[in-house]
Amino acid sequence: MSKKKEKKKGRRRKKKRKFSFPLFFLFLFLIAGLGYYILTLPIWGIKDVVVNGTKMLSDDEIRAMAAIPLSENLFFANFSRASKNLSNITPIKNFRLYRIPPGTVLISIEERQPIATIVFAKKSIIIDEQGFVLNRNPKISLTVANMADLPVVSGINEKDVLKDDHVDAEIAGLISDIISKLSRYLESSRIQLELGGLKNVSFLLDDILQVKVGSSEQVKRKMEVFGALLPVISGKWPQVAYVDVRYPDNPVIRYK
């Protein structure tokens, strides 16, 4: 092949490339324009808000608090306000917002799990294992199915432990440690936990068995010792005056 023919072919290739790029970008522009037009059609207006995952909370109240902008475009609506509102609802541990065409918003919720009721002089609060107060907002109704079965905690001052939407971390940890250990050892028991200012902790099981824990120090160790003593007093709770694990190396079972 001569050099002249090769040059002519090279020019033809350049001309083809030169004309193909504008057509390609024009095609992309038309596709993008068509896509935008389709996404802005009235069919995508938000018409329904569905709440999933609630047991304690009211779906209607969640919808009202979230304030999802109805009738706005599903794809372009800003949910930052809704996310902020939902974040301020303490009983909600986690949540996600899903856009479901043509016009539905799904609010998927994971609720905090109540672990105990703390009784103060003038009010009571429900907390989860991290110490978050679940019933602090009077505008939000809370339906706890096993409310009567929750452990009841007393013996602490409201001003000393209550911090806005949660209780003091040390108090929350102590309550969680004792209750979680008891739930492993006992299938079901009514628990009344007296914190005694963290210096004289004790609890009462089924209004029968009293257990002295003493100071809040080494509480996990003390609960392990109590768990080891349970087989010894199995079926004998009415005959036991108290179990003393204040000194875990020298526990005491006092019979009546």
Backbone as CSV, one residue per row, in Angstrom:
resi,resn,N_x,N_y,N_z,CA_x,CA_y,CA_z,C_x,C_y,C_z
1,MET,0.854,-1.196,0.000,0.000,0.000,0.000,0.882,1.235,0.000
2,SER,0.569,2.244,-0.844,1.379,3.454,-0.957,1.140,4.365,0.227
3,LYS,2.079,5.278,0.442,1.988,6.224,1.566,0.810,7.165,1.382
4,LYS,0.481,7.533,0.118,-0.644,8.437,-0.144,-1.961,7.804,0.291
5,LYS,-2.156,6.509,-0.020,-3.400,5.822,0.350,-3.528,5.722,1.872
6,GLU,-2.378,5.477,2.528,-2.403,5.381,3.998,-2.802,6.713,4.623
7,LYS,-2.321,7.824,4.076,-2.662,9.153,4.593,-4.140,9.430,4.419
8,LYS,-4.707,9.037,3.246,-6.135,9.255,2.987,-6.992,8.474,3.989
9,LYS,-6.635,7.210,4.267,-7.385,6.404,5.228,-7.312,7.006,6.624
10,GLY,-6.127,7.541,6.985,-5.958,8.160,8.296,-6.851,9.378,8.448
11,ARG,-6.987,10.179,7.351,-7.842,11.368,7.388,-9.304,10.962,7.556
12,ARG,-9.715,9.904,6.853,-11.105,9.426,6.963,-11.431,8.990,8.394
13,ARG,-10.488,8.290,9.037,-10.706,7.842,10.427,-10.857,9.030,11.356
14,LYS,-10.031,10.049,11.187,-10.104,11.240,12.014,-11.433,11.934,11.837
15,LYS,-11.918,12.003,10.561,-13.196,12.641,10.295,-14.328,11.884,10.981
16,LYS,-14.291,10.553,10.953,-15.328,9.753,11.595,-15.338,9.989,13.098
17,ARG,-14.169,9.997,13.742,-14.081,10.249,15.174,-14.559,11.646,15.509
18,LYS,-14.236,12.601,14.689,-14.599,13.986,14.927,-16.109,14.149,14.944
19,PHE,-16.833,13.469,14.123,-18.293,13.597,14.042,-19.012,12.687,15.044
20,SER,-18.365,11.616,15.524,-19.028,10.665,16.417,-19.161,11.203,17.840
21,PHE,-18.193,11.988,18.311,-18.232,12.499,19.677,-19.405,13.436,19.934
22,PRO,-19.656,14.416,19.131,-20.828,15.284,19.354,-22.140,14.514,19.342
23,LEU,-22.253,13.531,18.444,-23.479,12.736,18.394,-23.661,11.911,19.671
24,PHE,-22.540,11.404,20.176,-22.594,10.612,21.401,-23.062,11.454,22.579
25,PHE,-22.490,12.657,22.724,-22.875,13.533,23.833,-24.307,14.028,23.671
26,LEU,-24.729,14.238,22.449,-26.105,14.645,22.200,-27.076,13.537,22.628
27,PHE,-26.678,12.311,22.319,-27.499,11.162,22.715,-27.608,11.079,24.236
28,LEU,-26.467,11.263,24.929,-26.479,11.237,26.395,-27.356,12.348,26.959
29,PHE,-27.264,13.526,26.347,-28.070,14.670,26.806,-29.559,14.380,26.657
30,LEU,-29.924,13.774,25.538,-31.335,13.442,25.306,-31.835,12.395,26.295
31,ILE,-30.991,11.396,26.568,-31.354,10.351,27.540,-31.536,10.960,28.927
32,ALA,-30.584,11.845,29.325,-30.668,12.479,30.643,-31.914,13.351,30.744
33,GLY,-32.189,14.084,29.677,-33.382,14.940,29.669,-34.658,14.127,29.776
34,LEU,-34.695,13.013,29.053,-35.868,12.141,29.106,-36.029,11.549,30.504
35,GLY,-34.896,11.139,31.107,-34.942,10.571,32.456,-35.437,11.590,33.466
36,TYR,-34.945,12.816,33.365,-35.382,13.871,34.290,-36.873,14.155,34.114
37,TYR,-37.309,14.184,32.868,-38.739,14.434,32.596,-39.608,13.348,33.225
38,ILE,-39.175,12.090,33.082,-39.941,10.976,33.645,-39.993,11.059,35.166
39,LEU,-38.843,11.409,35.782,-38.776,11.465,37.248,-39.577,12.619,37.836
40,THR,-39.871,13.634,37.011,-40.639,14.782,37.519,-42.131,14.670,37.240
41,LEU,-42.566,13.548,36.719,-43.995,13.364,36.458,-44.785,13.331,37.773
42,PRO,-46.041,13.771,37.778,-46.869,13.789,39.001,-47.049,12.425,39.654
43,ILE,-46.860,11.369,38.888,-47.051,10.024,39.436,-46.115,9.739,40.607
44,TRP,-44.976,10.454,40.685,-43.984,10.204,41.730,-44.227,11.049,42.981
45,GLY,-45.338,11.703,43.076,-45.643,12.472,44.281,-45.844,11.553,45.479
46,ILE,-45.336,11.948,46.654,-45.447,11.119,47.863,-46.898,11.114,48.332
47,LYS,-47.476,9.938,48.399,-48.887,9.793,48.786,-49.063,9.015,50.087
48,ASP,-48.078,8.186,50.441,-48.262,7.324,51.604,-46.957,7.180,52.380
49,VAL,-47.066,7.131,53.719,-45.914,6.911,54.599,-46.211,5.679,55.447
50,VAL,-45.386,4.656,55.297,-45.582,3.394,56.005,-44.511,3.259,57.083
51,VAL,-44.940,2.867,58.288,-44.016,2.673,59.410,-43.916,1.177,59.706
52,ASN,-42.691,0.690,59.827,-42.465,-0.737,60.061,-41.535,-0.933,61.254
53,GLY,-41.801,-1.970,62.067,-40.900,-2.324,63.159,-41.318,-1.839,64.528
54,THR,-42.465,-1.174,64.646,-42.894,-0.638,65.940,-43.679,-1.676,66.743
55,LYS,-43.421,-1.698,68.032,-44.182,-2.509,68.976,-44.678,-1.643,70.129
56,MET,-43.774,-0.802,70.642,-44.144,0.096,71.739,-44.716,1.418,71.231
57,LEU,-44.197,1.885,70.120,-44.548,3.199,69.600,-45.771,3.139,68.698
58,SER,-46.430,4.293,68.530,-47.605,4.410,67.669,-47.182,4.793,66.258
59,ASP,-47.648,4.051,65.268,-47.324,4.360,63.869,-47.797,5.760,63.491
60,ASP,-48.998,6.129,63.931,-49.549,7.445,63.598,-48.691,8.560,64.186
61,GLU,-48.228,8.373,65.421,-47.388,9.400,66.054,-46.035,9.506,65.365
62,ILE,-45.496,8.371,64.931,-44.213,8.383,64.216,-44.357,9.145,62.901
63,ARG,-45.456,8.889,62.196,-45.696,9.602,60.930,-45.806,11.107,61.172
64,ALA,-46.527,11.474,62.221,-46.708,12.893,62.526,-45.386,13.553,62.921
65,MET,-44.599,12.862,63.739,-43.320,13.417,64.192,-42.313,13.507,63.047
66,ALA,-42.334,12.523,62.154,-41.379,12.526,61.036,-41.644,13.677,60.074
67,ALA,-42.908,14.017,59.890,-43.293,15.121,59.002,-42.724,14.950,57.600
68,ILE,-42.934,13.780,57.016,-42.527,13.536,55.630,-43.342,14.463,54.718
69,PRO,-42.691,15.177,53.799,-43.412,16.135,52.941,-44.288,15.443,51.891
70,LEU,-45.563,15.267,52.204,-46.487,14.637,51.269,-46.673,15.483,50.017
71,SER,-46.939,14.814,48.921,-47.157,15.389,47.586,-45.862,15.844,46.906
72,GLU,-44.767,15.957,47.668,-43.496,16.309,47.016,-42.971,15.113,46.225
73,ASN,-42.064,15.394,45.295,-41.512,14.348,44.452,-40.722,13.336,45.279
74,LEU,-41.016,12.068,45.087,-40.387,11.009,45.866,-38.872,11.013,45.737
75,PHE,-38.368,11.285,44.546,-36.934,11.190,44.299,-36.165,12.443,44.701
76,PHE,-36.843,13.588,44.704,-36.145,14.841,44.978,-36.470,15.434,46.341
77,ALA,-37.397,14.824,47.079,-37.763,15.345,48.396,-36.578,15.223,49.356
78,ASN,-36.404,16.231,50.197,-35.324,16.253,51.187,-35.849,15.698,52.504
79,PHE,-35.200,14.646,53.015,-35.653,14.004,54.243,-34.790,14.376,55.459
80,SER,-33.993,15.422,55.353,-33.109,15.788,56.465,-33.899,16.187,57.708
81,ARG,-35.007,16.905,57.510,-35.837,17.294,58.652,-36.470,16.073,59.302
82,ALA,-36.955,15.151,58.473,-37.556,13.924,59.001,-36.531,13.117,59.791
83,SER,-35.317,13.027,59.271,-34.261,12.284,59.961,-33.936,12.913,61.312
84,LYS,-33.891,14.238,61.351,-33.622,14.944,62.606,-34.734,14.699,63.615
85,ASN,-35.975,14.762,63.153,-37.123,14.545,64.048,-37.116,13.140,64.624
86,LEU,-36.825,12.153,63.780,-36.808,10.769,64.243,-35.640,10.513,65.200
87,SER,-34.529,11.199,64.984,-33.361,11.045,65.857,-33.646,11.547,67.267
88,ASN,-34.607,12.457,67.392,-34.943,13.025,68.695,-35.949,12.186,69.478
89,ILE,-36.418,11.090,68.892,-37.354,10.198,69.589,-36.527,9.128,70.294
90,THR,-36.357,9.271,71.593,-35.454,8.406,72.363,-35.757,6.914,72.245
91,PRO,-37.023,6.477,72.244,-37.275,5.027,72.130,-36.811,4.412,70.815
92,ILE,-36.480,5.249,69.822,-35.984,4.726,68.549,-34.471,4.563,68.623
93,LYS,-34.013,3.337,68.462,-32.581,3.064,68.505,-31.942,3.329,67.143
94,ASN,-32.545,2.801,66.092,-32.069,3.010,64.720,-33.268,3.138,63.789
95,PHE,-33.071,3.823,62.681,-34.129,3.928,61.681,-33.513,4.129,60.300
96,ARG,-34.298,3.797,59.269,-33.893,4.040,57.881,-35.115,4.472,57.088
97,LEU,-34.895,5.359,56.154,-35.958,5.850,55.276,-35.745,5.279,53.875
98,TYR,-36.794,4.669,53.330,-36.723,4.073,51.997,-37.726,4.759,51.076
99,ARG,-37.316,5.059,49.839,-38.198,5.612,48.813,-38.691,4.453,47.951
100,ILE,-39.972,4.189,47.987,-40.547,3.067,47.247,-41.504,3.608,46.179
101,PRO,-41.113,3.538,44.902,-41.976,4.033,43.828,-43.303,3.285,43.780
102,PRO,-44.391,3.938,43.333,-44.352,5.291,42.764,-44.468,6.422,43.798
103,GLY,-45.035,6.185,45.001,-45.235,7.315,45.907,-45.287,6.939,47.372
104,THR,-44.434,5.998,47.802,-44.461,5.551,49.194,-43.101,5.757,49.861
105,VAL,-43.145,6.231,51.109,-41.942,6.327,51.938,-42.086,5.326,53.082
106,LEU,-41.095,4.454,53.224,-41.100,3.471,54.292,-40.139,3.915,55.388
107,ILE,-40.654,4.000,56.623,-39.820,4.294,57.792,-39.628,2.982,58.545
108,SER,-38.431,2.421,58.479,-38.123,1.160,59.153,-37.436,1.472,60.482
109,ILE,-38.005,0.973,61.567,-37.563,1.368,62.903,-37.092,0.162,63.716
110,GLU,-36.017,0.384,64.479,-35.579,-0.567,65.503,-35.746,0.130,66.847
111,GLU,-36.608,-0.408,67.687,-36.880,0.218,68.979,-35.869,-0.229,70.037
112,ARG,-35.661,0.635,71.025,-34.880,0.244,72.198,-35.722,-0.710,73.049
113,GLN,-35.061,-1.611,73.747,-35.766,-2.588,74.562,-35.750,-2.177,76.032
114,PRO,-36.926,-2.024,76.647,-36.962,-1.631,78.069,-36.372,-2.721,78.949
115,ILE,-35.585,-2.307,79.948,-34.950,-3.285,80.831,-35.424,-3.133,82.272
116,ALA,-35.864,-1.901,82.663,-36.280,-1.695,84.050,-37.061,-0.395,84.186
117,THR,-37.795,-0.312,85.303,-38.478,0.922,85.695,-37.776,1.478,86.927
118,ILE,-37.363,2.741,86.853,-36.734,3.389,88.005,-37.769,4.289,88.668
119,VAL,-37.941,4.109,89.963,-38.929,4.876,90.719,-38.215,5.959,91.523
120,PHE,-38.590,7.221,91.262,-38.097,8.348,92.037,-39.199,8.807,92.995
121,ALA,-38.945,9.887,93.699,-39.910,10.376,94.682,-41.220,10.818,94.046
122,LYS,-41.135,11.489,92.874,-42.335,12.060,92.271,-42.686,11.493,90.900
123,LYS,-41.853,10.622,90.367,-42.155,10.051,89.050,-41.368,8.769,88.842
124,SER,-41.679,8.075,87.780,-40.945,6.864,87.415,-40.555,6.945,85.945
125,ILE,-39.468,6.302,85.586,-38.999,6.304,84.200,-38.702,4.872,83.767
126,ILE,-38.786,4.643,82.466,-38.446,3.345,81.888,-37.145,3.502,81.118
127,ILE,-36.184,2.642,81.362,-34.884,2.753,80.692,-34.553,1.477,79.925
128,ASP,-33.640,1.627,78.956,-33.106,0.447,78.268,-31.756,0.105,78.892
129,GLU,-31.057,-0.885,78.341,-29.808,-1.344,78.952,-28.705,-0.297,78.911
130,GLN,-28.807,0.696,78.033,-27.816,1.765,77.965,-28.194,2.962,78.828
131,GLY,-29.361,2.884,79.467,-29.777,3.956,80.363,-30.591,5.050,79.711
132,PHE,-31.005,4.885,78.457,-31.834,5.892,77.803,-33.257,5.843,78.362
133,VAL,-33.820,7.022,78.620,-35.168,7.130,79.177,-36.174,7.052,78.036
134,LEU,-36.998,6.024,78.035,-37.891,5.781,76.910,-39.191,6.580,76.989
135,ASN,-39.599,6.969,78.180,-40.886,7.652,78.339,-40.733,9.108,78.776
136,ARG,-39.695,9.763,78.315,-39.450,11.137,78.759,-40.284,12.174,78.006
137,ASN,-40.738,11.853,76.787,-41.497,12.812,75.982,-42.994,12.556,76.157
138,PRO,-43.728,13.487,76.792,-45.166,13.271,77.016,-45.990,13.254,75.731
139,LYS,-45.425,13.732,74.622,-46.140,13.745,73.353,-46.102,12.389,72.647
140,ILE,-45.268,11.495,73.159,-45.124,10.180,72.537,-45.657,9.115,73.486
141,SER,-46.677,8.404,73.058,-47.230,7.329,73.887,-46.376,6.077,73.750
142,LEU,-46.268,5.350,74.854,-45.419,4.166,74.891,-46.226,3.011,75.469
143,THR,-46.349,1.941,74.699,-47.088,0.765,75.155,-46.108,-0.389,75.366
144,VAL,-45.812,-0.667,76.632,-44.879,-1.740,76.969,-45.683,-2.973,77.358
145,ALA,-45.607,-4.000,76.547,-46.435,-5.189,76.744,-46.164,-5.872,78.074
146,ASN,-44.890,-5.937,78.488,-44.530,-6.632,79.726,-44.225,-5.653,80.849
147,MET,-44.936,-4.539,80.888,-44.676,-3.480,81.864,-44.678,-4.014,83.303
148,ALA,-45.647,-4.842,83.640,-45.760,-5.355,85.012,-44.610,-6.290,85.370
149,ASP,-43.934,-6.839,84.361,-42.850,-7.790,84.612,-41.474,-7.124,84.669
150,LEU,-41.405,-5.841,84.353,-40.107,-5.164,84.374,-39.584,-5.048,85.801
151,PRO,-38.281,-5.236,86.002,-37.694,-5.014,87.325,-37.926,-3.577,87.778
152,VAL,-38.172,-3.413,89.072,-38.405,-2.082,89.646,-37.171,-1.672,90.439
153,VAL,-36.625,-0.502,90.118,-35.393,-0.018,90.742,-35.705,1.200,91.608
154,SER,-35.162,1.234,92.804,-35.343,2.373,93.703,-34.035,2.628,94.443
155,GLY,-34.064,3.647,95.329,-32.887,3.907,96.152,-31.862,4.826,95.540
156,ILE,-32.263,5.633,94.543,-31.362,6.626,93.960,-32.100,7.956,93.819
157,ASN,-31.333,9.049,93.847,-31.889,10.386,93.770,-31.976,10.848,92.316
158,GLU,-33.130,11.375,91.938,-33.347,11.816,90.557,-32.317,12.841,90.106
159,LYS,-32.043,13.836,90.941,-31.109,14.904,90.565,-29.686,14.390,90.366
160,ASP,-29.355,13.328,91.062,-27.991,12.799,90.980,-27.756,11.939,89.741
161,VAL,-28.802,11.303,89.237,-28.582,10.313,88.174,-29.212,10.651,86.826
162,LEU,-30.256,11.490,86.824,-30.971,11.744,85.573,-30.299,12.857,84.778
163,LYS,-29.881,12.546,83.549,-29.191,13.495,82.672,-29.974,13.647,81.368
164,ASP,-30.950,14.518,81.353,-31.765,14.789,80.169,-32.458,13.525,79.668
165,ASP,-31.915,12.883,78.611,-32.590,11.730,78.025,-32.000,10.389,78.463
166,HIS,-31.104,10.394,79.460,-30.507,9.149,79.930,-30.105,9.283,81.403
167,VAL,-29.861,8.152,82.026,-29.386,8.171,83.407,-27.870,8.009,83.415
168,ASP,-27.284,8.299,84.555,-25.838,8.203,84.714,-25.321,6.839,84.232
169,ALA,-24.190,6.847,83.527,-23.652,5.625,82.919,-23.325,4.564,83.967
170,GLU,-22.830,4.971,85.130,-22.494,4.006,86.182,-23.752,3.312,86.697
171,ILE,-24.812,4.105,86.897,-26.086,3.545,87.355,-26.654,2.583,86.314
172,ALA,-26.650,3.025,85.054,-27.177,2.188,83.968,-26.402,0.879,83.864
173,GLY,-25.078,0.954,84.000,-24.249,-0.250,83.920,-24.517,-1.203,85.066
174,LEU,-24.704,-0.652,86.268,-24.980,-1.486,87.445,-26.313,-2.217,87.294
175,ILE,-27.347,-1.470,86.898,-28.672,-2.066,86.708,-28.621,-3.160,85.638
176,SER,-27.969,-2.853,84.531,-27.881,-3.808,83.427,-27.121,-5.065,83.833
177,ASP,-26.018,-4.896,84.563,-25.215,-6.053,84.992,-26.020,-6.989,85.883
178,ILE,-26.730,-6.429,86.855,-27.496,-7.257,87.791,-28.652,-7.957,87.082
179,ILE,-29.413,-7.197,86.301,-30.594,-7.769,85.654,-30.216,-8.790,84.589
180,SER,-29.173,-8.514,83.815,-28.763,-9.455,82.768,-28.267,-10.766,83.380
181,LYS,-27.568,-10.668,84.497,-27.102,-11.886,85.173,-28.281,-12.677,85.721
182,LEU,-29.242,-11.986,86.337,-30.403,-12.673,86.895,-31.228,-13.359,85.809
183,SER,-31.318,-12.719,84.643,-32.093,-13.310,83.552,-31.455,-14.602,83.039
184,ARG,-30.159,-14.745,83.243,-29.481,-15.983,82.840,-29.723,-17.097,83.860
185,TYR,-29.792,-16.711,85.133,-29.939,-17.706,86.186,-31.387,-18.121,86.423
186,LEU,-32.327,-17.201,86.190,-33.728,-17.442,86.497,-34.587,-17.274,85.255
187,GLU,-35.463,-18.216,84.996,-36.335,-18.111,83.827,-37.295,-16.940,83.972
188,SER,-37.883,-16.769,85.138,-38.783,-15.641,85.378,-38.889,-15.392,86.873
189,SER,-38.709,-14.161,87.265,-38.849,-13.755,88.656,-39.150,-12.269,88.704
190,ARG,-39.961,-11.894,89.661,-40.225,-10.474,89.880,-39.047,-9.908,90.653
191,ILE,-38.445,-8.852,90.098,-37.223,-8.300,90.684,-37.480,-6.894,91.214
192,GLN,-37.123,-6.684,92.474,-37.132,-5.346,93.064,-35.700,-5.042,93.482
193,LEU,-35.111,-4.042,92.804,-33.702,-3.725,93.013,-33.567,-2.426,93.810
194,GLU,-32.951,-2.511,94.974,-32.707,-1.348,95.829,-31.226,-0.995,95.728
195,LEU,-30.929,0.213,95.203,-29.536,0.578,94.965,-28.854,1.187,96.195
196,GLY,-29.629,1.689,97.134,-29.048,2.163,98.393,-27.890,3.117,98.237
197,GLY,-28.024,4.038,97.275,-26.946,5.011,97.062,-25.645,4.390,96.613
198,LEU,-25.728,3.203,96.009,-24.579,2.435,95.496,-23.684,1.865,96.600
199,LYS,-24.067,2.077,97.867,-23.271,1.553,98.976,-23.936,0.359,99.656
200,ASN,-25.234,0.258,99.463,-25.964,-0.819,100.124,-26.972,-1.435,99.146
201,VAL,-26.461,-2.003,98.083,-27.295,-2.581,97.022,-27.876,-3.916,97.488
202,SER,-29.154,-4.130,97.151,-29.797,-5.411,97.447,-30.942,-5.610,96.467
203,PHE,-31.446,-6.842,96.369,-32.627,-7.070,95.529,-33.496,-8.154,96.145
204,LEU,-34.768,-8.107,95.785,-35.763,-9.045,96.290,-36.387,-9.765,95.107
205,LEU,-36.427,-11.089,95.165,-36.970,-11.905,94.083,-38.319,-12.490,94.493
206,ASP,-39.324,-12.244,93.669,-40.674,-12.782,93.890,-41.218,-12.466,95.288
207,ASP,-40.806,-11.329,95.841,-41.255,-10.892,97.176,-40.886,-11.900,98.265
208,ILE,-39.918,-12.767,97.969,-39.568,-13.828,98.923,-38.088,-13.802,99.284
209,LEU,-37.243,-13.906,98.244,-35.810,-14.101,98.483,-35.065,-12.777,98.469
210,GLN,-34.462,-12.418,99.607,-33.671,-11.199,99.693,-32.195,-11.522,99.499
211,VAL,-31.545,-10.701,98.681,-30.120,-10.899,98.404,-29.382,-9.592,98.678
212,LYS,-28.381,-9.662,99.556,-27.577,-8.488,99.899,-26.321,-8.470,99.036
213,VAL,-26.142,-7.354,98.325,-25.000,-7.222,97.406,-23.947,-6.273,97.977
214,GLY,-24.381,-5.315,98.795,-23.442,-4.360,99.382,-23.070,-3.253,98.418
215,SER,-21.816,-2.895,98.350,-21.380,-1.816,97.461,-21.459,-2.261,96.006
216,SER,-21.431,-1.279,95.119,-21.535,-1.577,93.684,-20.233,-2.138,93.105
217,GLU,-19.184,-2.196,93.901,-17.906,-2.737,93.433,-17.986,-4.256,93.275
218,GLN,-17.329,-4.767,92.284,-17.266,-6.219,92.001,-18.655,-6.830,91.842
219,VAL,-19.598,-6.061,91.304,-20.972,-6.566,91.224,-21.076,-7.793,90.314
220,LYS,-20.306,-7.849,89.249,-20.347,-9.011,88.359,-19.870,-10.269,89.093
221,ARG,-18.815,-10.119,89.839,-18.283,-11.238,90.628,-19.310,-11.690,91.654
222,LYS,-19.961,-10.743,92.311,-20.959,-11.071,93.332,-22.165,-11.793,92.718
223,MET,-22.558,-11.365,91.526,-23.692,-12.021,90.863,-23.336,-13.438,90.428
224,GLU,-22.085,-13.671,90.059,-21.637,-15.024,89.707,-21.688,-15.934,90.924
225,VAL,-21.300,-15.388,92.066,-21.356,-16.156,93.311,-22.804,-16.484,93.653
226,PHE,-23.698,-15.508,93.494,-25.119,-15.760,93.758,-25.652,-16.851,92.826
227,GLY,-25.257,-16.801,91.568,-25.681,-17.823,90.613,-25.228,-19.209,91.027
228,ALA,-24.029,-19.299,91.608,-23.514,-20.590,92.058,-24.267,-21.106,93.287
229,LEU,-24.868,-20.198,94.069,-25.599,-20.590,95.275,-27.043,-20.995,94.988
230,LEU,-27.559,-20.612,93.834,-28.963,-20.892,93.523,-29.328,-22.380,93.605
231,PRO,-28.499,-23.298,93.097,-28.865,-24.725,93.227,-28.982,-25.177,94.679
232,VAL,-28.236,-24.544,95.576,-28.246,-24.932,96.994,-29.590,-24.596,97.641
233,ILE,-30.204,-23.479,97.209,-31.463,-23.044,97.828,-32.663,-23.300,96.922
234,SER,-32.466,-24.072,95.865,-33.561,-24.365,94.945,-34.718,-25.034,95.690
235,GLY,-35.932,-24.456,95.554,-37.110,-24.987,96.227,-37.201,-24.626,97.694
236,LYS,-36.239,-23.862,98.217,-36.205,-23.523,99.646,-36.329,-22.017,99.910
237,TRP,-36.698,-21.263,98.895,-36.738,-19.809,99.074,-37.544,-19.370,100.295
238,PRO,-38.720,-19.935,100.569,-39.486,-19.491,101.747,-38.754,-19.728,103.073
239,GLN,-37.794,-20.670,103.090,-37.067,-20.962,104.322,-35.800,-20.107,104.489
240,VAL,-35.452,-19.339,103.459,-34.225,-18.546,103.484,-34.538,-17.117,103.928
241,ALA,-33.841,-16.643,104.962,-34.016,-15.258,105.424,-33.363,-14.295,104.432
242,TYR,-32.144,-14.616,104.020,-31.453,-13.809,103.009,-30.205,-14.543,102.521
243,VAL,-29.723,-14.101,101.373,-28.439,-14.559,100.833,-27.519,-13.350,100.826
244,ASP,-26.326,-13.517,101.363,-25.391,-12.399,101.494,-24.148,-12.659,100.631
245,VAL,-23.979,-11.832,99.589,-22.789,-11.956,98.735,-21.960,-10.671,98.776
246,ARG,-22.111,-9.921,99.857,-21.345,-8.674,99.985,-19.843,-8.943,99.971
247,TYR,-19.481,-10.088,100.517,-18.078,-10.518,100.482,-18.033,-11.801,99.658
248,PRO,-17.793,-11.682,98.373,-17.941,-12.826,97.453,-17.084,-14.040,97.788
249,ASP,-15.988,-13.842,98.509,-15.162,-14.984,98.884,-15.744,-15.726,100.088
250,ASN,-16.679,-15.082,100.799,-17.312,-15.700,101.965,-18.824,-15.451,101.949
251,PRO,-19.524,-16.029,100.990,-20.974,-15.813,100.914,-21.699,-16.510,102.061
252,VAL,-22.904,-16.000,102.373,-23.682,-16.541,103.486,-25.099,-16.805,103.056
253,ILE,-25.649,-17.940,103.422,-27.069,-18.237,103.271,-27.651,-18.323,104.673
254,ARG,-28.509,-17.371,105.023,-29.112,-17.351,106.345,-30.520,-17.894,106.279
255,TYR,-30.767,-18.991,106.984,-32.100,-19.588,107.001,-32.912,-19.007,108.159
256,LYS,-34.223,-19.072,108.030,-35.125,-18.534,109.053,-35.129,-19.438,110.283
